[in-house]
Amino acid sequence: MSRTPIIAANWKMNMGPKEAKDFLAAFKNENTCEIAVDKVIVPPFVTIPAVMEALNGCKCIGVGAQDVSDRDNGAFTGEISTTMLNELGCTYVVLGHSERRQYHGETNAYINKKIKKALAAGLIPIYCIGETLEQRQGGQLEAVLGSQVKEGLEGLTAEQVAGLVIAYEPVWAIGTGVTASAEDAQSAHAFIRSVVADTFGAEAADKVRLQYGGSVKPANAKELMSQPDIDGALVGGAALKPDSFAAIIKASL
Ligand code: PEP
């Protein structure tokens, strides 16, 4: 089946409201609206309202958050709830990014709770998985990816999994300038799809969109995204400039 590519800009802790407005003013001139792929911007929480304002109702870019709480509301200082993301008009939420796993100790089980919370609120999770260099070199690639898929998605229905986005982001490729080769990325994606098929069935595996992330840039985007199991990209550094994010979107066709 053909899956619509999805290209997402993870701005991480960059881009305050003013910078975001400047970005979007310039990005409009890149004429990506007509390109038939799903485009997503994932700003810091405080920048989301400015992005919504700058988009001014334009539906050609979806907006996501970089994380969400697994709780409803209450005494959880610093947390943001799904209700708040709904109120802002978010469609997506990135969960389990390796930086959350590494610096905030997030586990597959904890991320699983957030994924369920997001789904219950009608948000589309972009669930990030990926191995460290030590794990890859130690021959643990498939064991790590397999448990991230099974534990992170535990208890979901096949239909819920079909609607997800899973971002394969080898930790050694994030923000390092080192990209996985197209062959290595394709083989990891094919493995992830096979785990989804074994666990949730062939239809869910066929429908779930798998993004590659890790030093994607205009120069390597086309080769990566032309692989059969790569359905788009989650982009950090190269999505901070309107022209380079637009070039990656154009490369996805
Ligand atoms: C990311 O943050 O998800 C990412 C892939 O970053 P970069 O593109 O900078 O490697």
py3Dmol code that shows the C-alpha trace and the ligand (Angstrom):
import py3Dmol

protein = """\
ATOM      1  CA  MET A   1       0.000   0.000   0.000  1.00  0.00           C
ATOM      2  CA  SER A   2       1.114   3.558  -0.412  1.00  0.00           C
ATOM      3  CA  ARG A   3       1.700   5.523   2.740  1.00  0.00           C
ATOM      4  CA  THR A   4       1.682   9.338   2.719  1.00  0.00           C
ATOM      5  CA  PRO A   5       5.157  10.533   3.717  1.00  0.00           C
ATOM      6  CA  ILE A   6       5.363  12.614   6.877  1.00  0.00           C
ATOM      7  CA  ILE A   7       8.143  15.144   7.441  1.00  0.00           C
ATOM      8  CA  ALA A   8       8.388  16.677  10.908  1.00  0.00           C
ATOM      9  CA  ALA A   9      10.574  19.462  12.262  1.00  0.00           C
ATOM     10  CA  ASN A  10      11.624  18.832  15.846  1.00  0.00           C
ATOM     11  CA  TRP A  11      12.772  22.242  17.009  1.00  0.00           C
ATOM     12  CA  LYS A  12      13.867  20.918  20.425  1.00  0.00           C
ATOM     13  CA  MET A  13      14.763  23.781  22.822  1.00  0.00           C
ATOM     14  CA  ASN A  14      15.176  26.268  19.970  1.00  0.00           C
ATOM     15  CA  MET A  15      12.864  28.902  18.503  1.00  0.00           C
ATOM     16  CA  GLY A  16      11.001  31.210  20.835  1.00  0.00           C
ATOM     17  CA  PRO A  17       7.719  32.770  19.637  1.00  0.00           C
ATOM     18  CA  LYS A  18       9.356  35.606  17.726  1.00  0.00           C
ATOM     19  CA  GLU A  19      11.849  33.391  15.893  1.00  0.00           C
ATOM     20  CA  ALA A  20       9.045  30.993  15.016  1.00  0.00           C
ATOM     21  CA  LYS A  21       6.998  33.779  13.444  1.00  0.00           C
ATOM     22  CA  ASP A  22      10.017  34.875  11.397  1.00  0.00           C
ATOM     23  CA  PHE A  23      10.599  31.246  10.342  1.00  0.00           C
ATOM     24  CA  LEU A  24       7.010  30.815   9.163  1.00  0.00           C
ATOM     25  CA  ALA A  25       6.981  34.127   7.308  1.00  0.00           C
ATOM     26  CA  ALA A  26      10.023  32.930   5.327  1.00  0.00           C
ATOM     27  CA  PHE A  27       8.746  29.350   5.023  1.00  0.00           C
ATOM     28  CA  LYS A  28       5.562  30.528   3.275  1.00  0.00           C
ATOM     29  CA  ASN A  29       7.736  31.724   0.383  1.00  0.00           C
ATOM     30  CA  GLU A  30       9.071  28.183  -0.098  1.00  0.00           C
ATOM     31  CA  ASN A  31       5.689  27.115  -1.534  1.00  0.00           C
ATOM     32  CA  THR A  32       5.461  23.681   0.055  1.00  0.00           C
ATOM     33  CA  CYS A  33       1.695  23.813   0.653  1.00  0.00           C
ATOM     34  CA  GLU A  34       0.806  21.957  -2.534  1.00  0.00           C
ATOM     35  CA  ILE A  35       3.302  19.160  -1.906  1.00  0.00           C
ATOM     36  CA  ALA A  36       1.237  16.105  -1.048  1.00  0.00           C
ATOM     37  CA  VAL A  37       3.088  14.976   2.053  1.00  0.00           C
ATOM     38  CA  ASP A  38       2.192  15.555   5.686  1.00  0.00           C
ATOM     39  CA  LYS A  39       4.270  18.414   7.116  1.00  0.00           C
ATOM     40  CA  VAL A  40       4.574  18.937  10.846  1.00  0.00           C
ATOM     41  CA  ILE A  41       6.267  21.502  13.057  1.00  0.00           C
ATOM     42  CA  VAL A  42       7.050  20.522  16.629  1.00  0.00           C
ATOM     43  CA  PRO A  43       7.979  23.689  18.551  1.00  0.00           C
ATOM     44  CA  PRO A  44       8.724  24.110  22.247  1.00  0.00           C
ATOM     45  CA  PHE A  45       5.470  24.321  24.267  1.00  0.00           C
ATOM     46  CA  VAL A  46       5.642  28.106  24.748  1.00  0.00           C
ATOM     47  CA  THR A  47       6.033  28.653  21.003  1.00  0.00           C
ATOM     48  CA  ILE A  48       2.977  26.626  19.966  1.00  0.00           C
ATOM     49  CA  PRO A  49       0.489  29.557  20.200  1.00  0.00           C
ATOM     50  CA  ALA A  50       2.757  31.767  18.066  1.00  0.00           C
ATOM     51  CA  VAL A  51       3.011  29.016  15.434  1.00  0.00           C
ATOM     52  CA  MET A  52      -0.775  28.638  15.412  1.00  0.00           C
ATOM     53  CA  GLU A  53      -1.180  32.375  15.040  1.00  0.00           C
ATOM     54  CA  ALA A  54       1.320  32.547  12.179  1.00  0.00           C
ATOM     55  CA  LEU A  55      -0.369  29.621  10.396  1.00  0.00           C
ATOM     56  CA  ASN A  56      -3.616  31.548  10.653  1.00  0.00           C
ATOM     57  CA  GLY A  57      -5.822  28.523  10.073  1.00  0.00           C
ATOM     58  CA  CYS A  58      -3.654  27.096   7.248  1.00  0.00           C
ATOM     59  CA  LYS A  59      -4.055  23.343   7.440  1.00  0.00           C
ATOM     60  CA  CYS A  60      -1.085  22.455   5.263  1.00  0.00           C
ATOM     61  CA  ILE A  61       1.173  22.182   8.317  1.00  0.00           C
ATOM     62  CA  GLY A  62       0.249  20.176  11.389  1.00  0.00           C
ATOM     63  CA  VAL A  63       1.577  21.191  14.767  1.00  0.00           C
ATOM     64  CA  GLY A  64       2.893  18.870  17.440  1.00  0.00           C
ATOM     65  CA  ALA A  65       4.305  19.024  20.946  1.00  0.00           C
ATOM     66  CA  GLN A  66       7.623  17.560  22.050  1.00  0.00           C
ATOM     67  CA  ASP A  67       6.192  15.632  24.999  1.00  0.00           C
ATOM     68  CA  VAL A  68       3.078  15.263  27.132  1.00  0.00           C
ATOM     69  CA  SER A  69       2.260  14.144  30.642  1.00  0.00           C
ATOM     70  CA  ASP A  70       0.814  10.710  31.372  1.00  0.00           C
ATOM     71  CA  ARG A  71      -1.486  12.369  33.976  1.00  0.00           C
ATOM     72  CA  ASP A  72      -4.726  14.279  33.552  1.00  0.00           C
ATOM     73  CA  ASN A  73      -4.045  17.388  35.640  1.00  0.00           C
ATOM     74  CA  GLY A  74      -3.056  18.436  39.143  1.00  0.00           C
ATOM     75  CA  ALA A  75       0.091  18.823  41.211  1.00  0.00           C
ATOM     76  CA  PHE A  76       2.700  17.919  38.584  1.00  0.00           C
ATOM     77  CA  THR A  77       4.934  20.956  38.344  1.00  0.00           C
ATOM     78  CA  GLY A  78       6.324  21.606  34.904  1.00  0.00           C
ATOM     79  CA  GLU A  79       4.100  19.094  33.147  1.00  0.00           C
ATOM     80  CA  ILE A  80       1.731  19.734  30.220  1.00  0.00           C
ATOM     81  CA  SER A  81      -1.475  17.744  29.753  1.00  0.00           C
ATOM     82  CA  THR A  82      -3.147  16.354  26.642  1.00  0.00           C
ATOM     83  CA  THR A  83      -6.129  18.644  27.347  1.00  0.00           C
ATOM     84  CA  MET A  84      -3.825  21.648  27.082  1.00  0.00           C
ATOM     85  CA  LEU A  85      -2.395  20.396  23.777  1.00  0.00           C
ATOM     86  CA  ASN A  86      -5.928  19.867  22.475  1.00  0.00           C
ATOM     87  CA  GLU A  87      -6.856  23.387  23.501  1.00  0.00           C
ATOM     88  CA  LEU A  88      -3.894  24.762  21.532  1.00  0.00           C
ATOM     89  CA  GLY A  89      -4.923  22.785  18.447  1.00  0.00           C
ATOM     90  CA  CYS A  90      -2.038  20.288  18.351  1.00  0.00           C
ATOM     91  CA  THR A  91      -2.426  17.197  16.170  1.00  0.00           C
ATOM     92  CA  TYR A  92       0.786  15.322  17.008  1.00  0.00           C
ATOM     93  CA  VAL A  93       2.989  14.643  20.001  1.00  0.00           C
ATOM     94  CA  VAL A  94       6.576  13.354  19.913  1.00  0.00           C
ATOM     95  CA  LEU A  95       7.066  10.716  22.611  1.00  0.00           C
ATOM     96  CA  GLY A  96      10.119   8.800  23.751  1.00  0.00           C
ATOM     97  CA  HIS A  97      12.685  10.971  21.999  1.00  0.00           C
ATOM     98  CA  SER A  98      16.151   9.675  22.849  1.00  0.00           C
ATOM     99  CA  GLU A  99      16.908  12.968  24.596  1.00  0.00           C
ATOM    100  CA  ARG A 100      13.945  12.323  26.922  1.00  0.00           C
ATOM    101  CA  ARG A 101      15.139   8.762  27.448  1.00  0.00           C
ATOM    102  CA  GLN A 102      18.737   9.870  28.063  1.00  0.00           C
ATOM    103  CA  TYR A 103      18.313  13.044  30.142  1.00  0.00           C
ATOM    104  CA  HIS A 104      14.982  12.349  31.835  1.00  0.00           C
ATOM    105  CA  GLY A 105      15.216   8.605  32.370  1.00  0.00           C
ATOM    106  CA  GLU A 106      12.105   7.784  30.330  1.00  0.00           C
ATOM    107  CA  THR A 107      11.539   4.050  29.945  1.00  0.00           C
ATOM    108  CA  ASN A 108       9.486   2.090  27.417  1.00  0.00           C
ATOM    109  CA  ALA A 109       6.865   1.434  30.110  1.00  0.00           C
ATOM    110  CA  TYR A 110       6.556   5.115  31.021  1.00  0.00           C
ATOM    111  CA  ILE A 111       6.406   6.170  27.372  1.00  0.00           C
ATOM    112  CA  ASN A 112       3.702   3.531  26.845  1.00  0.00           C
ATOM    113  CA  LYS A 113       1.522   5.360  29.388  1.00  0.00           C
ATOM    114  CA  LYS A 114       2.044   8.629  27.522  1.00  0.00           C
ATOM    115  CA  ILE A 115       1.232   7.016  24.187  1.00  0.00           C
ATOM    116  CA  LYS A 116      -2.039   5.708  25.612  1.00  0.00           C
ATOM    117  CA  LYS A 117      -2.839   9.121  27.083  1.00  0.00           C
ATOM    118  CA  ALA A 118      -2.127  10.830  23.770  1.00  0.00           C
ATOM    119  CA  LEU A 119      -4.266   8.371  21.813  1.00  0.00           C
ATOM    120  CA  ALA A 120      -7.146   8.769  24.256  1.00  0.00           C
ATOM    121  CA  ALA A 121      -6.997  12.519  23.602  1.00  0.00           C
ATOM    122  CA  GLY A 122      -7.019  12.083  19.825  1.00  0.00           C
ATOM    123  CA  LEU A 123      -3.382  13.089  19.395  1.00  0.00           C
ATOM    124  CA  ILE A 124      -1.142  11.200  16.960  1.00  0.00           C
ATOM    125  CA  PRO A 125       2.005   9.974  18.712  1.00  0.00           C
ATOM    126  CA  ILE A 126       5.314  10.139  16.901  1.00  0.00           C
ATOM    127  CA  TYR A 127       6.979   7.373  18.895  1.00  0.00           C
ATOM    128  CA  CYS A 128      10.781   7.557  18.791  1.00  0.00           C
ATOM    129  CA  ILE A 129      12.957   4.488  19.069  1.00  0.00           C
ATOM    130  CA  GLY A 130      16.576   3.730  18.265  1.00  0.00           C
ATOM    131  CA  GLU A 131      19.752   2.105  19.484  1.00  0.00           C
ATOM    132  CA  THR A 132      22.935   3.596  20.897  1.00  0.00           C
ATOM    133  CA  LEU A 133      26.270   2.984  19.175  1.00  0.00           C
ATOM    134  CA  GLU A 134      27.300   0.537  21.907  1.00  0.00           C
ATOM    135  CA  GLN A 135      24.101  -1.437  21.437  1.00  0.00           C
ATOM    136  CA  ARG A 136      24.582  -1.564  17.646  1.00  0.00           C
ATOM    137  CA  GLN A 137      28.219  -2.550  17.929  1.00  0.00           C
ATOM    138  CA  GLY A 138      27.347  -5.110  20.585  1.00  0.00           C
ATOM    139  CA  GLY A 139      24.928  -6.872  18.225  1.00  0.00           C
ATOM    140  CA  GLN A 140      21.848  -5.763  20.164  1.00  0.00           C
ATOM    141  CA  LEU A 141      20.159  -3.743  17.438  1.00  0.00           C
ATOM    142  CA  GLU A 142      17.201  -6.049  16.919  1.00  0.00           C
ATOM    143  CA  ALA A 143      16.753  -6.827  20.618  1.00  0.00           C
ATOM    144  CA  VAL A 144      16.649  -3.107  21.467  1.00  0.00           C
ATOM    145  CA  LEU A 145      14.293  -2.139  18.641  1.00  0.00           C
ATOM    146  CA  GLY A 146      12.110  -5.179  19.290  1.00  0.00           C
ATOM    147  CA  SER A 147      11.611  -4.343  22.952  1.00  0.00           C
ATOM    148  CA  GLN A 148      11.078  -0.635  22.236  1.00  0.00           C
ATOM    149  CA  VAL A 149       8.301  -1.542  19.795  1.00  0.00           C
ATOM    150  CA  LYS A 150       6.695  -4.240  21.952  1.00  0.00           C
ATOM    151  CA  GLU A 151       6.953  -2.505  25.342  1.00  0.00           C
ATOM    152  CA  GLY A 152       6.252   1.003  24.051  1.00  0.00           C
ATOM    153  CA  LEU A 153       3.152  -0.106  22.169  1.00  0.00           C
ATOM    154  CA  GLU A 154       1.990  -2.719  24.678  1.00  0.00           C
ATOM    155  CA  GLY A 155      -1.810  -2.889  25.015  1.00  0.00           C
ATOM    156  CA  LEU A 156      -2.580  -0.874  21.880  1.00  0.00           C
ATOM    157  CA  THR A 157      -5.029  -2.191  19.313  1.00  0.00           C
ATOM    158  CA  ALA A 158      -3.942  -2.958  15.761  1.00  0.00           C
ATOM    159  CA  GLU A 159      -6.051  -0.022  14.613  1.00  0.00           C
ATOM    160  CA  GLN A 160      -4.281   2.362  16.991  1.00  0.00           C
ATOM    161  CA  VAL A 161      -0.883   1.118  15.829  1.00  0.00           C
ATOM    162  CA  ALA A 162      -1.892   1.568  12.185  1.00  0.00           C
ATOM    163  CA  GLY A 163      -2.495   5.269  12.854  1.00  0.00           C
ATOM    164  CA  LEU A 164       0.803   5.883  14.632  1.00  0.00           C
ATOM    165  CA  VAL A 165       4.045   7.319  13.412  1.00  0.00           C
ATOM    166  CA  ILE A 166       7.190   5.527  14.594  1.00  0.00           C
ATOM    167  CA  ALA A 167      10.455   7.416  14.190  1.00  0.00           C
ATOM    168  CA  TYR A 168      13.558   5.252  13.940  1.00  0.00           C
ATOM    169  CA  GLU A 169      16.340   7.459  15.230  1.00  0.00           C
ATOM    170  CA  PRO A 170      19.670   5.757  15.859  1.00  0.00           C
ATOM    171  CA  VAL A 171      21.015   7.669  18.864  1.00  0.00           C
ATOM    172  CA  TRP A 172      24.503   7.866  17.328  1.00  0.00           C
ATOM    173  CA  ALA A 173      23.074   9.740  14.333  1.00  0.00           C
ATOM    174  CA  ILE A 174      21.098  12.411  16.202  1.00  0.00           C
ATOM    175  CA  GLY A 175      22.698  15.824  16.019  1.00  0.00           C
ATOM    176  CA  THR A 176      26.082  14.297  15.163  1.00  0.00           C
ATOM    177  CA  GLY A 177      26.184  14.915  11.415  1.00  0.00           C
ATOM    178  CA  VAL A 178      26.600  11.142  10.988  1.00  0.00           C
ATOM    179  CA  THR A 179      23.660   9.622   9.110  1.00  0.00           C
ATOM    180  CA  ALA A 180      22.810   5.946   8.876  1.00  0.00           C
ATOM    181  CA  SER A 181      23.434   4.685   5.358  1.00  0.00           C
ATOM    182  CA  ALA A 182      20.260   4.267   3.333  1.00  0.00           C
ATOM    183  CA  GLU A 183      20.821   0.470   3.447  1.00  0.00           C
ATOM    184  CA  ASP A 184      21.236   0.369   7.240  1.00  0.00           C
ATOM    185  CA  ALA A 185      18.236   2.646   7.742  1.00  0.00           C
ATOM    186  CA  GLN A 186      16.085   0.553   5.368  1.00  0.00           C
ATOM    187  CA  SER A 187      17.085  -2.670   7.070  1.00  0.00           C
ATOM    188  CA  ALA A 188      16.213  -1.279  10.540  1.00  0.00           C
ATOM    189  CA  HIS A 189      12.886  -0.004   9.198  1.00  0.00           C
ATOM    190  CA  ALA A 190      12.076  -3.360   7.601  1.00  0.00           C
ATOM    191  CA  PHE A 191      12.856  -5.039  10.921  1.00  0.00           C
ATOM    192  CA  ILE A 192      10.603  -2.605  12.837  1.00  0.00           C
ATOM    193  CA  ARG A 193       7.784  -3.236  10.363  1.00  0.00           C
ATOM    194  CA  SER A 194       8.239  -7.001  10.800  1.00  0.00           C
ATOM    195  CA  VAL A 195       7.956  -6.658  14.593  1.00  0.00           C
ATOM    196  CA  VAL A 196       4.759  -4.621  14.147  1.00  0.00           C
ATOM    197  CA  ALA A 197       3.450  -7.338  11.802  1.00  0.00           C
ATOM    198  CA  ASP A 198       4.263 -10.134  14.280  1.00  0.00           C
ATOM    199  CA  THR A 199       2.707  -8.251  17.176  1.00  0.00           C
ATOM    200  CA  PHE A 200      -0.235  -6.381  15.658  1.00  0.00           C
ATOM    201  CA  GLY A 201      -0.813  -8.016  12.282  1.00  0.00           C
ATOM    202  CA  ALA A 202      -0.038  -7.381   8.640  1.00  0.00           C
ATOM    203  CA  GLU A 203      -2.532  -4.566   8.137  1.00  0.00           C
ATOM    204  CA  ALA A 204      -1.162  -2.458  11.005  1.00  0.00           C
ATOM    205  CA  ALA A 205       2.386  -3.063   9.718  1.00  0.00           C
ATOM    206  CA  ASP A 206       1.377  -2.030   6.249  1.00  0.00           C
ATOM    207  CA  LYS A 207      -0.273   1.188   7.421  1.00  0.00           C
ATOM    208  CA  VAL A 208       2.028   2.427  10.205  1.00  0.00           C
ATOM    209  CA  ARG A 209       4.336   5.190   9.008  1.00  0.00           C
ATOM    210  CA  LEU A 210       8.011   4.855   9.840  1.00  0.00           C
ATOM    211  CA  GLN A 211      10.126   7.993   9.792  1.00  0.00           C
ATOM    212  CA  TYR A 212      13.897   8.041   9.789  1.00  0.00           C
ATOM    213  CA  GLY A 213      15.625  10.592  12.018  1.00  0.00           C
ATOM    214  CA  GLY A 214      19.290  11.374  12.578  1.00  0.00           C
ATOM    215  CA  SER A 215      21.165  14.134  10.758  1.00  0.00           C
ATOM    216  CA  VAL A 216      18.729  14.261   7.847  1.00  0.00           C
ATOM    217  CA  LYS A 217      19.598  17.157   5.560  1.00  0.00           C
ATOM    218  CA  PRO A 218      18.687  18.245   2.030  1.00  0.00           C
ATOM    219  CA  ALA A 219      21.687  16.335   0.616  1.00  0.00           C
ATOM    220  CA  ASN A 220      20.751  12.918   2.025  1.00  0.00           C
ATOM    221  CA  ALA A 221      16.961  13.189   2.342  1.00  0.00           C
ATOM    222  CA  LYS A 222      16.033  11.852  -1.078  1.00  0.00           C
ATOM    223  CA  GLU A 223      18.124   8.701  -0.865  1.00  0.00           C
ATOM    224  CA  LEU A 224      16.855   7.902   2.625  1.00  0.00           C
ATOM    225  CA  MET A 225      13.209   8.572   1.855  1.00  0.00           C
ATOM    226  CA  SER A 226      13.240   6.609  -1.378  1.00  0.00           C
ATOM    227  CA  GLN A 227      13.763   3.390   0.590  1.00  0.00           C
ATOM    228  CA  PRO A 228      10.625   1.219   0.574  1.00  0.00           C
ATOM    229  CA  ASP A 229      10.092   1.187   4.351  1.00  0.00           C
ATOM    230  CA  ILE A 230      11.037   4.814   5.052  1.00  0.00           C
ATOM    231  CA  ASP A 231       7.938   7.000   5.040  1.00  0.00           C
ATOM    232  CA  GLY A 232       9.412  10.361   5.868  1.00  0.00           C
ATOM    233  CA  ALA A 233      11.772  12.046   8.271  1.00  0.00           C
ATOM    234  CA  LEU A 234      11.984  13.528  11.743  1.00  0.00           C
ATOM    235  CA  VAL A 235      14.399  16.404  11.374  1.00  0.00           C
ATOM    236  CA  GLY A 236      16.217  18.364  14.087  1.00  0.00           C
ATOM    237  CA  GLY A 237      19.045  20.728  13.130  1.00  0.00           C
ATOM    238  CA  ALA A 238      18.225  20.982   9.419  1.00  0.00           C
ATOM    239  CA  ALA A 239      14.646  22.008  10.228  1.00  0.00           C
ATOM    240  CA  LEU A 240      15.705  25.218  11.940  1.00  0.00           C
ATOM    241  CA  LYS A 241      16.151  26.982   8.600  1.00  0.00           C
ATOM    242  CA  PRO A 242      13.083  27.471   6.364  1.00  0.00           C
ATOM    243  CA  ASP A 243      14.927  26.769   3.105  1.00  0.00           C
ATOM    244  CA  SER A 244      16.552  23.588   4.340  1.00  0.00           C
ATOM    245  CA  PHE A 245      13.329  22.230   5.899  1.00  0.00           C
ATOM    246  CA  ALA A 246      11.539  23.031   2.621  1.00  0.00           C
ATOM    247  CA  ALA A 247      14.251  21.255   0.598  1.00  0.00           C
ATOM    248  CA  ILE A 248      13.768  18.112   2.721  1.00  0.00           C
ATOM    249  CA  ILE A 249       9.998  18.273   2.172  1.00  0.00           C
ATOM    250  CA  LYS A 250      10.562  18.587  -1.575  1.00  0.00           C
ATOM    251  CA  ALA A 251      12.947  15.605  -1.477  1.00  0.00           C
ATOM    252  CA  SER A 252      10.224  13.360  -0.066  1.00  0.00           C
ATOM    253  CA  LEU A 253       8.335  13.108  -3.356  1.00  0.00           C
TER     254      LEU A 253
END
"""
ligand_1 = """\
10
PEP
C 15.906 14.738 16.227
O 15.978 15.587 17.072
O 14.938 13.987 16.270
C 16.946 14.653 15.200
C 16.891 13.663 14.362
O 17.912 15.626 15.182
P 18.989 15.906 14.013
O 18.229 15.941 12.723
O 19.599 17.215 14.361
O 19.963 14.773 14.043
"""
view = py3Dmol.view(width=600, height=400)
view.addModel(protein, "pdb")
view.setStyle({"model": 0}, {"cartoon": {"style": "trace"}})
view.addModel(ligand_1, "xyz")
view.setStyle({"model": 1}, {"stick": {}})
view.zoomTo()
view.show()
